[in-house]
């Protein structure tokens, strides 16, 4: 297995990552260039990059005005399977930074209803399902809303 490191997210990473099938389905019809610029504007935005330059995954938090609420995003390639532990540690570190360093009180995300792996992962990290968002996003797919609230 090649070495990989967590580096600051660059806008081009959203274009360069070879998305897994469900991630590509989730982001169908999304302007990835615009999404990359938005994601890169966040103070919590990282990519897990192999030494050959291939991107295994990207994650971060986009804060709403006022900074108390953040939208969590994750992009993954098939390479993520090789680096699960490093990626999970990086995501948890970023979520903790959002709460502890940036003062967030709520982190939320949307996940496709059929994406069982992501649903299980979110619940393992302490996110709770709050509801169903029907025909949500640029491709009008059903998604669950998950949130983690600082108590």
N, C-alpha and C positions, 0 to 999 in steps of 0.2 A: 504494500500500500504506500502510495506517495504521501509525503508530508503535506499538510495543509495548515494555513494560518488564517486567523480572523483579522480582517483589514477593514478600514473605513469603506463604507458603500460608496461607489461612484455611479453617477447617473447611467453610464453606459452598461453597468452590470445588468440592468433590467433587460437590455437588448441582447447582451452576450450570453446570458444563462440559457442552457438547453433545458427547458422546463419539463418536469414529469408530466405524464398524460393528463392526470386530473388537474394539475396546476394550469396547464395550457388550456384545458376545457374551461376552467374557472375564469381565466383571463381573456378568453376569446372576445374579440372586438374591442379590447382595451388598447388605447394608445400607449404602448410601452415606453416610448420616448418621453412622453409627458409624465407618465407614472414614475419613470426613473428620475426625472428632475425633481418631482415632488418628494420622493423617498430620500433623495440625496440632500434635501433641505433640512432634514431632521437631525437633531443632535444625537439621536440614538439610531444609527443605521450602519449595519455591518454586513460584510460578505465573508463567506468561508471559501477561500481560494486555494486550490492545489498548487504545488510548485511548478506545474506545467501551464498555469494560468487558467485552467478550467475552474468554473465556479460550481461548487457543490450546493450552496444555498445562500440566501440573503434574508435578513430579518431586521426589523426596526419598529419604532413607534412614531407615528405622526400625531403631534399634539394639536388639539383644538385650540382656538383662541382662548387665552386665559390659562392654558397649560394644565388644567386639572383633569382633563379627559384625554386619552390617547387611543388612537386606532393602531392595533398591532397588525403588521403584515409579515408574511413569510413566503418566500419563493424558493422552490427546491428543484434540483435536477436529479436524475437517477443516481448520480454520484453520492448523494446524501446518505445512501445506505452504508457507504464505507466510513462515514464520519459522523454517525448518529450522536455518539456521546459528546464529541466536541461541539457539535451544533446545538444540542440541548443545553449544554453548559453555557454557551454563548447567549442563547435566547434567554435563559433564566437570569443571567447577569444583566442583560439589557432591561428586562422587566423590573428587576430590583432597582436598577438605576432610575428608571422612570418614577417609581414610587419614592425611593429614599432621597435621591439627589435632585430630582426635578419636581417633587411634590405632587405627583399625580394621585388622584383618589380613585380613579376608575380607568381600567384598560379594557378595550373591547375589540372584537373581531367578528368577521362573518366567515362562515365555512359552508361549503356545499353540503346539502343534506345527505348526499351519497358518499361523502368522503369520511368513511368510518375511522381510518387511521388518524386523520387530523382531529376528529371529534374525540377519540380516546386520548390523544396527546394533550389536547386542551384541558380536558377534564382531569387528567393526571397532574397538570400544572396548576390546578385550582380554579380554572375558569368554570362558570356555571352557565348553562343554557337559559336564556331569557325569553326566547320566542322564535317564531318563524317569520322571516321576511320573504314574502312571496314576490316573484318576478323582480328580483333585486339586481342592480348593477347593469353594466352596459349590454349584457347578453340576456337579461331577463330570466335568470335562473333562480330557483328557490334556494335560500341560504338560512342557516340558523344564526342567530345573534348570541354570542358568548361574551361574558364579561367577568372580570376579576376586580373586586372592589376592596380597597384598603379599609380595614376596620380599625 
